[in-house]
Amino acid sequence: MAVQRRYKSLAAAGIATAMTLTLASCSGGPVGGDDVTLKLVAADYGDGAANSSKHYWHDVVEAFEAKHPHIKVDVDVYSWKDVDKEVEKRVEAGNAPDMAQIGAYADYAAEGKLYSADDLLSITTQADFTPGLAEAGEYHRVQYGMPFGASTRRLFYNKKLFAQAGIASPPKTWSDIKQDAQLLKAAGVKTPFALPLGPEETQAETMIWMLSGDGGYTDSIGKYTIDSRQNIRTFKWVKDNLVTPGLTGTDPAKLNRQDGFNAFASGQVGMLNGHPTLMQQAKAKGIDYGTVALPGITGPAKSTMGVADWMMGFKQNGHRAEIGQFLDFVYNEDNVMRFSGDYGLLPVTVSASQDMLADDKYKKLHGFLKQLPEAEFYPADKTSWPLVSKTIKAKMGDAVGKNGDPATVLNDIQNTADEADSATR
């Protein structure tokens, strides 16, 4: 992609460090004598007052302002349930924040409301982003979304329940999943394989299974391929081999992701697909668990799903240089490592990723982190994606239900996706 070519070629030429000095007026140098106050709206990654993201941002802002006394930063932290709506409300009212750290950037980029990463960041900062994440932040080959928090998906399994069912090793293939789920059910496990296709995060579980079956939401040029032969085959297998035989414990359309996580942490689930935050929840409940790469048709899946949240800078207030200075500070190695460590997420920069891989304290995260460079992401660069995601949430549970037909449901979603994609071009 364009941004990647830009910073890779600079790095290859060995001039990134030298050029940083020439960009001081963009993101690192003095910006005049007048005081400026930046507004940031950010999401809360904590689960209570004790570990709210407010504490993280307080410390970051305090350290930044000590070095840049002419720039003040006010941070408003909202729950994930409210933060995207809050930013949307402010933008629509003509009162956009200078920065937002939320779940999607493409609509604002398409409307011309955002600075590009080129406009804001020093070359060394931009070049440090994990390449796959930088590419996922592009709209029309220009990076507007700067990755903030990231995760990948792996299969979690309960070691105690596996041992009680006589299972010697975790699954590597779909056939293994089926056989292990049958053994777990015979051993009295309430939910051998939790399949959360309820409305909370259906689009994630759907994509995980698509990738494990060599499919996906889009092809190499970004065209929706929701009703592809591979995807239809995948969900027919899921229905016939897991849901219909009663190996999912409950109707997948009624199971939300967090409910599945809670059940796993309570020792009631043998297997489920999860992300790093489940490790903390399981550890807190004393669950002896393991994780493995997603099983595929004949072996481990070729890729897994990656998820990123996004930082963006709005043009409205004209604070390009000051935003750049602050974000260069936010993305320094220490700050990225602290955020990732505090919330069990994966670093979004190469330098912090290398630090995490070298530290045994984060050993349980290493498997997730090693997958990140090759992970595939939601098609968040498509302004049609929010509607498509909403449609998936509403319909995918029915695809594997008692009276559902995967081909029919996937074709319906494909039609919606094609119409939405055409309307937003």
JOJOHU-V811120 format. One record per residue. RES is the residue in three letters. PHI is phi in radians with two decimals (999 if undefined). PSI is psi as a letter, one per 20 degrees, with the letter a starting at -180 (none if undefined). NEAR is the number of other C-alpha atoms within 12 Angstrom. Layout:
res | phi | psi | near
RES | PHI | PSI | NEAR
RES | PHI | PSI | NEAR
//
This chain:
res | phi | psi | near
MET | 999 | r | 20
ALA | -1.09 | g | 21
VAL | -1.13 | g | 34
GLN | -1.08 | g | 30
ARG | -1.05 | h | 19
ARG | -1.08 | g | 25
TYR | -1.39 | h | 33
LYS | -1.18 | g | 24
SER | -1.19 | h | 16
LEU | -1.14 | g | 21
ALA | -1.11 | g | 22
ALA | -1.09 | h | 14
ALA | -1.38 | i | 13
GLY | 1.28 | k | 15
ILE | -2.09 | j | 18
ALA | -1.06 | g | 24
THR | -1.13 | g | 21
ALA | -1.12 | h | 16
MET | -1.23 | h | 21
THR | -0.96 | h | 26
LEU | -1.12 | h | 18
THR | -1.30 | i | 16
LEU | -1.70 | j | 26
ALA | -1.00 | h | 25
SER | -1.20 | i | 24
CYS | -1.47 | g | 31
SER | -2.51 | j | 32
GLY | -2.43 | i | 31
GLY | -1.77 | a | 26
PRO | -1.13 | q | 22
VAL | -2.18 | k | 23
GLY | 1.87 | r | 15
GLY | -1.53 | i | 10
ASP | -1.29 | p | 14
ASP | -1.26 | q | 17
VAL | -2.24 | p | 26
THR | -1.96 | p | 25
LEU | -1.66 | q | 35
LYS | -1.90 | p | 32
LEU | -2.14 | p | 35
VAL | -1.86 | p | 41
ALA | -2.29 | q | 40
ALA | -1.53 | q | 36
ASP | -1.69 | o | 33
TYR | -1.64 | i | 35
GLY | -1.45 | r | 24
ASP | -2.01 | j | 19
GLY | 3.11 | r | 13
ALA | -1.09 | h | 14
ALA | -1.14 | h | 13
ASN | -2.10 | k | 17
SER | -1.03 | q | 24
SER | -1.13 | i | 31
LYS | -1.00 | h | 29
HIS | -1.17 | g | 23
TYR | -1.05 | g | 31
TRP | -1.19 | h | 33
HIS | -1.01 | g | 22
ASP | -1.20 | g | 20
VAL | -1.09 | g | 30
VAL | -1.13 | g | 30
GLU | -1.04 | g | 23
ALA | -1.17 | h | 21
PHE | -1.16 | g | 28
GLU | -1.13 | h | 26
ALA | -1.13 | h | 16
LYS | -1.60 | h | 18
HIS | -2.30 | m | 27
PRO | -1.11 | i | 22
HIS | -1.47 | i | 22
ILE | -2.09 | p | 30
LYS | -1.85 | q | 29
VAL | -2.27 | o | 35
ASP | -1.78 | p | 26
VAL | -2.05 | p | 29
ASP | -1.90 | p | 28
VAL | -1.86 | p | 31
TYR | -2.20 | q | 27
SER | -1.13 | q | 25
TRP | -1.07 | h | 24
LYS | -1.17 | h | 17
ASP | -2.01 | i | 19
VAL | -1.17 | g | 26
ASP | -1.13 | h | 29
LYS | -1.17 | h | 21
GLU | -1.11 | g | 28
VAL | -1.13 | g | 37
GLU | -1.02 | g | 24
LYS | -1.09 | g | 16
ARG | -1.17 | g | 22
VAL | -1.12 | g | 26
GLU | -1.13 | h | 16
ALA | -1.48 | j | 12
GLY | 1.33 | k | 16
ASN | -2.24 | l | 20
ALA | -1.10 | q | 29
PRO | -1.22 | r | 37
ASP | -1.23 | h | 42
MET | -2.45 | q | 46
ALA | -2.41 | p | 45
GLN | -2.10 | n | 41
ILE | -2.45 | a | 37
GLY | -1.64 | i | 39
ALA | -2.67 | q | 41
TYR | -2.19 | i | 43
ALA | -1.08 | g | 37
ASP | -1.04 | g | 28
TYR | -1.20 | h | 36
ALA | -1.14 | g | 30
ALA | -1.10 | h | 27
GLU | -1.51 | j | 18
GLY | 1.29 | k | 19
LYS | -1.61 | i | 28
LEU | -1.92 | q | 39
TYR | -1.30 | q | 37
SER | -1.35 | r | 37
ALA | -1.06 | h | 45
ASP | -1.01 | h | 34
ASP | -1.17 | h | 35
LEU | -1.83 | g | 42
LEU | -1.69 | q | 43
SER | -1.15 | q | 38
ILE | -1.10 | h | 36
THR | -1.13 | h | 36
THR | -1.18 | g | 40
GLN | -1.12 | h | 45
ALA | -1.23 | i | 38
ASP | -1.45 | i | 33
PHE | -1.09 | q | 42
THR | -0.98 | p | 37
PRO | -0.91 | g | 31
GLY | -1.10 | h | 32
LEU | -1.27 | g | 44
ALA | -1.06 | g | 45
GLU | -1.13 | h | 37
ALA | -1.16 | i | 44
GLY | -1.62 | j | 44
GLU | -1.65 | q | 38
TYR | -2.17 | p | 34
HIS | 0.91 | l | 25
ARG | 1.19 | j | 25
VAL | -2.14 | p | 29
GLN | -1.43 | o | 43
TYR | -1.98 | h | 45
GLY | -1.56 | p | 47
MET | -1.74 | o | 53
PRO | -1.05 | q | 44
PHE | -2.09 | g | 40
GLY | -2.08 | q | 42
ALA | -2.43 | q | 46
SER | -2.69 | r | 39
THR | -2.19 | r | 45
ARG | -2.06 | q | 46
ARG | -2.41 | r | 45
LEU | -1.51 | p | 43
PHE | -1.64 | q | 41
TYR | -2.46 | q | 43
ASN | -1.54 | o | 44
LYS | -1.11 | h | 27
LYS | -1.14 | g | 27
LEU | -1.16 | h | 37
PHE | -1.09 | g | 37
ALA | -1.12 | g | 21
GLN | -1.14 | h | 19
ALA | -1.55 | j | 25
GLY | 1.35 | k | 20
ILE | -1.64 | p | 25
ALA | -1.46 | h | 15
SER | -2.59 | q | 22
PRO | -1.22 | r | 37
PRO | -1.28 | q | 36
LYS | -2.06 | i | 26
THR | -2.30 | r | 25
TRP | -1.07 | h | 30
SER | -1.05 | h | 22
ASP | -1.10 | g | 28
ILE | -1.01 | g | 40
LYS | -1.07 | g | 34
GLN | -1.11 | g | 27
ASP | -1.12 | h | 37
ALA | -1.12 | h | 41
GLN | -1.10 | g | 32
LEU | -1.16 | h | 27
LEU | -1.13 | g | 36
LYS | -1.10 | g | 30
ALA | -1.11 | h | 22
ALA | -1.51 | j | 22
GLY | 1.62 | j | 20
VAL | -1.25 | p | 33
LYS | -1.08 | g | 28
THR | -2.26 | n | 41
PRO | -1.03 | g | 41
PHE | -2.36 | o | 49
ALA | -1.40 | p | 46
LEU | -2.17 | n | 48
PRO | -1.37 | n | 42
LEU | -1.93 | k | 42
GLY | -1.29 | r | 34
PRO | -1.23 | i | 28
GLU | -1.14 | g | 26
GLU | -2.56 | l | 32
THR | -0.98 | h | 33
GLN | -1.07 | h | 38
ALA | -1.32 | g | 39
GLU | -1.07 | h | 44
THR | -1.07 | g | 43
MET | -1.17 | h | 41
ILE | -0.98 | g | 45
TRP | -1.21 | h | 45
MET | -1.02 | g | 41
LEU | -1.14 | h | 39
SER | -1.18 | h | 40
GLY | -1.77 | k | 35
ASP | 1.16 | k | 32
GLY | -2.02 | b | 34
GLY | 2.82 | r | 39
TYR | -1.33 | h | 42
THR | -2.40 | r | 32
ASP | -1.66 | a | 19
SER | -1.17 | i | 12
ILE | -1.87 | j | 11
GLY | 1.56 | j | 24
LYS | -1.46 | p | 24
TYR | -1.07 | p | 32
THR | -2.29 | l | 29
ILE | -1.11 | h | 43
ASP | -1.75 | k | 35
SER | -1.13 | r | 28
ARG | -1.00 | g | 20
GLN | -1.11 | g | 27
ASN | -1.19 | h | 36
ILE | -1.11 | g | 33
ARG | -1.03 | g | 29
THR | -1.06 | g | 35
PHE | -1.38 | h | 44
LYS | -1.18 | g | 31
TRP | -1.11 | g | 30
VAL | -1.04 | g | 41
LYS | -1.12 | g | 34
ASP | -1.26 | h | 24
ASN | -1.87 | i | 26
LEU | -2.09 | g | 37
VAL | -1.33 | g | 36
THR | -1.03 | h | 24
PRO | -1.33 | j | 24
GLY | 1.36 | k | 30
LEU | -1.57 | i | 36
THR | -1.73 | i | 40
GLY | 1.36 | h | 33
THR | -2.71 | r | 31
ASP | -1.15 | o | 31
PRO | -0.97 | h | 40
ALA | -1.15 | i | 34
LYS | -1.85 | j | 29
LEU | -1.81 | o | 29
ASN | -1.52 | q | 27
ARG | -1.00 | g | 31
GLN | -1.13 | h | 27
ASP | -1.13 | h | 27
GLY | -1.13 | g | 41
PHE | -1.07 | g | 37
ASN | -1.08 | g | 28
ALA | -1.17 | h | 33
PHE | -1.11 | g | 45
ALA | -1.21 | i | 31
SER | -1.66 | j | 26
GLY | 1.40 | j | 30
GLN | -1.78 | i | 32
VAL | -2.12 | p | 39
GLY | -1.40 | g | 52
MET | -2.55 | q | 49
LEU | -2.93 | q | 47
ASN | -1.46 | p | 43
GLY | -2.60 | r | 44
HIS | -2.06 | r | 42
PRO | -1.00 | h | 38
THR | -1.14 | h | 35
LEU | -1.14 | h | 39
MET | -1.06 | g | 36
GLN | -1.12 | g | 27
GLN | -1.14 | g | 27
ALA | -1.17 | g | 31
LYS | -1.08 | g | 21
ALA | -1.10 | h | 16
LYS | -1.71 | j | 18
GLY | 1.30 | k | 17
ILE | -1.46 | p | 28
ASP | -1.51 | o | 25
TYR | -2.20 | r | 34
GLY | -2.36 | r | 32
THR | -2.31 | q | 35
VAL | -2.44 | r | 35
ALA | -1.01 | q | 38
LEU | -0.98 | p | 45
PRO | -1.16 | q | 36
GLY | -2.05 | a | 32
ILE | -1.12 | g | 28
THR | -2.13 | j | 18
GLY | 3.09 | a | 21
PRO | -0.92 | q | 26
ALA | -1.06 | q | 32
LYS | -1.21 | h | 27
SER | -2.65 | r | 33
THR | -2.22 | r | 45
MET | -1.49 | p | 43
GLY | -1.96 | q | 40
VAL | -2.28 | p | 41
ALA | -2.34 | q | 39
ASP | -1.79 | r | 37
TRP | -2.24 | p | 36
MET | -1.76 | q | 44
MET | -2.55 | q | 46
GLY | -2.02 | p | 46
PHE | -1.57 | q | 42
LYS | -1.38 | h | 32
GLN | -0.90 | g | 24
ASN | -1.58 | i | 24
GLY | 1.26 | k | 23
HIS | -1.69 | l | 35
ARG | -1.02 | g | 33
ALA | -1.13 | g | 35
GLU | -1.19 | h | 43
ILE | -1.05 | g | 46
GLY | -1.07 | g | 43
GLN | -1.06 | g | 39
PHE | -1.15 | g | 47
LEU | -1.22 | h | 40
ASP | -1.02 | h | 37
PHE | -1.26 | g | 31
VAL | -0.99 | h | 36
TYR | -1.59 | j | 37
ASN | -1.25 | r | 30
GLU | -1.02 | g | 26
ASP | -1.13 | g | 23
ASN | -1.18 | g | 30
VAL | -1.11 | g | 39
MET | -1.13 | g | 32
ARG | -1.11 | g | 29
PHE | -1.06 | g | 35
SER | -1.08 | g | 33
GLY | -1.16 | h | 31
ASP | -1.13 | h | 26
TYR | -2.05 | j | 31
GLY | 1.10 | k | 33
LEU | -1.93 | r | 40
LEU | -1.67 | p | 48
PRO | -1.07 | q | 47
VAL | -1.74 | j | 49
THR | -2.03 | q | 39
VAL | -1.14 | g | 31
SER | -1.11 | g | 26
ALA | -1.22 | h | 31
SER | -1.10 | g | 34
GLN | -1.10 | h | 23
ASP | -1.10 | g | 26
MET | -1.16 | g | 33
LEU | -1.16 | h | 24
ALA | -1.53 | i | 16
ASP | -1.95 | o | 16
ASP | -1.13 | i | 12
LYS | -1.05 | h | 13
TYR | -1.85 | k | 28
LYS | -0.98 | h | 20
LYS | -1.20 | i | 30
LEU | -1.54 | i | 38
HIS | -1.05 | g | 30
GLY | -1.07 | g | 28
PHE | -1.17 | g | 41
LEU | -1.19 | h | 40
LYS | -1.13 | h | 30
GLN | -1.42 | i | 32
LEU | -1.04 | g | 39
PRO | -1.04 | h | 32
GLU | -1.84 | j | 24
ALA | -1.19 | q | 36
GLU | -1.92 | q | 39
PHE | -2.03 | r | 39
TYR | -0.94 | q | 41
PRO | -1.34 | m | 41
ALA | -1.23 | i | 38
ASP | -1.35 | i | 36
LYS | -1.67 | p | 39
THR | -1.20 | i | 29
SER | -1.39 | i | 31
TRP | -1.05 | g | 36
PRO | -0.96 | g | 26
LEU | -1.19 | g | 27
VAL | -1.09 | g | 34
SER | -1.07 | g | 33
LYS | -1.10 | h | 23
THR | -1.17 | g | 29
ILE | -1.07 | g | 37
LYS | -1.05 | h | 33
ALA | -1.36 | h | 25
LYS | -2.05 | h | 33
MET | -1.16 | h | 49
GLY | -1.05 | h | 39
ASP | -1.21 | h | 33
ALA | -1.07 | h | 41
VAL | -1.91 | j | 41
GLY | -1.31 | r | 31
LYS | -0.95 | g | 21
ASN | -1.86 | j | 16
GLY | -1.53 | q | 23
ASP | -2.23 | o | 26
PRO | -0.95 | g | 35
ALA | -1.08 | g | 27
THR | -1.14 | g | 24
VAL | -1.15 | g | 31
LEU | -1.12 | h | 40
ASN | -1.17 | h | 26
ASP | -1.08 | g | 24
ILE | -1.16 | h | 34
GLN | -1.04 | g | 34
ASN | -1.07 | g | 22
THR | -1.09 | g | 28
ALA | -1.11 | g | 34
ASP | -1.10 | g | 27
GLU | -1.10 | g | 19
ALA | -1.16 | h | 24
ASP | -1.15 | g | 24
SER | -1.15 | h | 16
ALA | -1.25 | h | 14
THR | -1.79 | j | 19
ARG | -1.37 | none | 12
//
